[in-house]
Amino acid sequence: MSDFRLEVFYKVATLGSFTKAAEALYITQPAVTKHIRELESQWGLPLFERKGNTIHLTDAGQIVRQHAERIFDAYRGLEFDLSTLKQQLSGRLRLGASTTIAQYILPPALALFNQRFPHIRVSLINENSHIVEKALLEREIDLGLVENASRNKTLKYVPFMEDELVLVTATHHGLYRKTPLSLKTLMGIPLVLREKGSGTLEVLEKYLRAQDLSPRDLNVRMYLGSSEGIKAYLQASDCCSIVSIKTIAPEVASGRLRVLEIDNCRLLRQLSFVHLQGQAEPLPAFFMQYIGRSL
């Protein structure tokens, strides 16, 4: 087992707060302070400095954080390799997935994965693609699943599924019966869209720019942080939205929502695994292979 004091240090360094680290580790703040002081005494250097109400890593703290990350990576690899040797896969896998993937695509595959490998402890955070990538860079998660079109050069992306975005509206108000709609018509339709930072919005904005259209000219009534919120909003308004086809299958089948065709327009995107550049760690690599076959 890795030195718990090092885990405490890393949590403080990541969260930027002794109080938040104590809450995350389920220990008291004095205990956090004690562990940090022990490390500073052992190495003879301060690891944090205070500036007003914030704390920052010293040069020594930066070095310790870099080595701590490598130690934790090595320990997770050790745990996985030994469990493989016993033919009983185990370990901890921290996932982060963008909203569409986390809510509509991943859960059935996760349930099967958990049944097949009960000794692998899986956790999942659900955020938009931008926040998932940030969590990966800060090593809060081991593997991300994202839907955005942009690429961070410090990360490696591995596509696993194609997705399509569609224009959708509530069926009951009977608007926009004549389709396909032109792009010019689309620009004037009242829209409710996913929030800034979401992969869905990014793909739409990229497509419009490629057509020499400005996303700022869209008639956006509201941005919402989830597809479920958007679907409920559509039922009570005359707005349309652009969402993943995977998020609206039950509503389209039941006749509550209707897909509207846009003339000469298909909004396709790749859903991707994402990890730090280089070879993925053993457990994330195994998960990618398993899920890639399952979906």
N, C-alpha and C positions, 0 to 999 in steps of 0.2 A: 504494500500500500504506500502511496506517495505521502510525503511529510504533510500533515494537515496544516501546519503553519504556512507552508507554501501555498496551499489552497486558499487559506484566509488572505494571504498577501495578494494573490491573483484576483480574488473577488473584490477586494478594496480597490486595486488598480483598475479593474474593469468598470466598476460602478462609480468610482470617484467619491466614495463615502464610506466611513466606518459604520454608520448607522444602517445603510442599505445592505452592506456586506453581512452585518450581524443578522438582519432579517432574512436574507437569502440563505444563510447557513444554519439558521435556527439556533444561534448562540447569542450571548449577551454582548453589548458593545464593549464593556470592560475586558471580556475574553478576547475580542478582536484586538484591542489595544495591547494586551499582554502578549499575544502571539507575534504581533509586528515588532514589539520591543525586543522579544527574544531573538528574532532574526537579525535585527539591527545590532544587538549586542554580540551575536555570534560572528557577524561579518565586520563589525567595527565601522559601519557606515550608515548614515541615515537613508531610508528608502523613500520617504515622503517629506514634502515641505508644504506648509500651509501658506496660502495667499488669500487673506480675507476669510471668507466662508468656504473656500474651496481648497482641495488638496491636489498636489501634483507630484508626479514621480520625479525623484532626483535622477542624476546620471546613473547612480548605482541601481536605483529602482528600475530604470529602463532596462539595464542589463539583466537584472533578476527576472523581470517579466519575460524577456526573450527566451531565457533558459527555462523558465517555468513552462512556457508553451511547448517547448520541445520535450520536456520531461513528461508532461501530461499526454502528449501525442504518443510518446514511446510506451507509456504505461497502458494506454488503450490498445496499442498494437500488441503488447505482451499479453494482455488479458484475452484478446481475441485469438491469438496464435495458440495459447495454452488450451483454450476451450475447444478449438478446432482439433487439437491433438487428442482431447478426450471425446471427440465427436459429440460434443454438447456445446453448441455455439452460445456464447454469453458475452456480456459487456454492456456498455452504455452507448446509446446512439441518440444524439441531439439533432433533431431535424427542424428546419424552418421552411415553410411553404407559403407561397402567395395565396391569396384568398380563394381564387377559383379552384386551384389544385387542392388546397387543404379541406375545402368544404364539399366539393363535388366529385373529385377524381380519386384522391388518395385513401379516404376512410375504408372502403371495402378491401383494398389491397393491404392496408395496415392490419385489419382484423385477421386476415389470412396469415400474414407474416407473424403476428403475435401468437396465433395458434400453433404455427409450425416451429417457431423459435421462442418459446416462453421465457427463456433465460436471458434474452436480449432486452434490456430496459430501454424502451423507446419513449422519447418525449417530443412534442411537436408544438412549435409556436406558429401562429397564423397572423401574418402581416402582409403588406404589399411587397412587391418585388424589391423595391429600393431598400426597405428596412431589412428584408431577409439578407440581402447582400451585405449590408452594414453589419449585421449580427455575425455573418460569416467572417468578415474581415477582422472583427473584434474577438473572434474565436468563442463566441457565445453559443454557436452551433457547430456541428461537424459537417453538415451537408444541407444544401438548400435546393428547393425546387421552385423555379421561377417561370414567369410568362412574359417578361419584358423583351423588347427587341434590342435594346442597347447592350453593350458589352463592356465590362470593367476589365482592363488589361491585366490586372493582378489576379483575376479569377479564371477558372477553366469551366467551360459550358459543354454539357453533353446532352444533345437533344434526345428525348424519349417519346414524344407524342406530338402530333399536329392538332391544332385547335382552330376553330373558325369563329370569328366575331360576326354577329348579325344585328340588324336593326329590328327592334321589336316594339310592339305597342299593345295596350289592352284591347281585347276584341270587342268589348261591350259598347265602346263609344263610336265604332264604325267609321273612324277617320281613315284617310289615305287608302281608299279602296282601289284606286287605279295604280297599279304597279307594272313594271319597275319604276321607281322614283329616280329622278335625275340627281346628280350631285348638287346642282343649284337648289333644288327643292330641299335636299337634306340640310343645306346650310341655313335654311329658314325655319325648319321644324323645331318646336320647343323640345329640348333634350334634358334628361337627367343622366349624368354620367358618373363613372367611378372617379375617385379622388386623385389628386396629383400624386405622382409616385407609383400609381398602379400600372401594371403591364398593359391592361386593357386600354387605358387612356393613351399610353405611349404609342401603341400600335396605330390607333386611330389618328393621332396627331402626325405621326410619321407618314402615313398614307396621304393625308391631306396635303402636306408639304410637297410630296412627290407629284401631286396634281396641281401645283402652283396655287394652292388655296391655304389661307391662314386659319389655323385652329381658333384664333381669337374672334373670327367672324361667325363661329357657331353660335346658335341661339340657346345657350346653356342656362337653364333655370336653376339648376342645383347640382352640386357634386355630393355624392354619398359614398360611404366607406365600405359598403357591402352589396353584393348582388341581391341578397334577400331584401334589403332596404329598398333597392331600386324596384324590385318586382312589386312590393307593396305600394310604393309611390305611384307606379304606373296604373294600378287598379283604381286609384283615386284621382287621376288627373288625365289631361289630354296630351301628355308628353309621350315621347318615344325615348328609347335608350339603345345603346350599342353594348352588347354583352356577349360572353361566350355562349355558344349554342348548348354547351354542356350544363349550363346553369338553369336553363329554362325548359328542359325536356318535359317534365311533368305538367307544367302550365300550358305548353303548346299542345300536348296530347289531350288535355282536358278541355281545351278550347278557351282558356282564360286569357292567353296571350297569343299574338299573331306575329309571325315573322314577315317583314316587308323587304322585298327585293330592291336592291339598288342597281341601277343600270350599269353594266360592265364593271362591277365592283365585287371582289371577293377579298375579305380581310382575313388572311391566313397567318398563323404564327406558330412557332415551335415552342413547346414547353420543354424546359431543360433542367437537368441536374446541374448544380454549380458547386464547385469546391475550390479551395486554394490552388494556385498553380502548382504543377508537379503531379506526382502520382498520388491518387486518393489513398487515404489510410485503409487498412484491411476491412474494417467493419462497414464504413460508408461504401467502399467499392463492392462489397458483397451485397449490400442493400440495393445499390444501383442495378446490379446484375439481376437480382431477384425481382425487383419491381419492374424493370424493363421487360422481363418475360411475362409478368402478370397482367400488365395493362394492355 
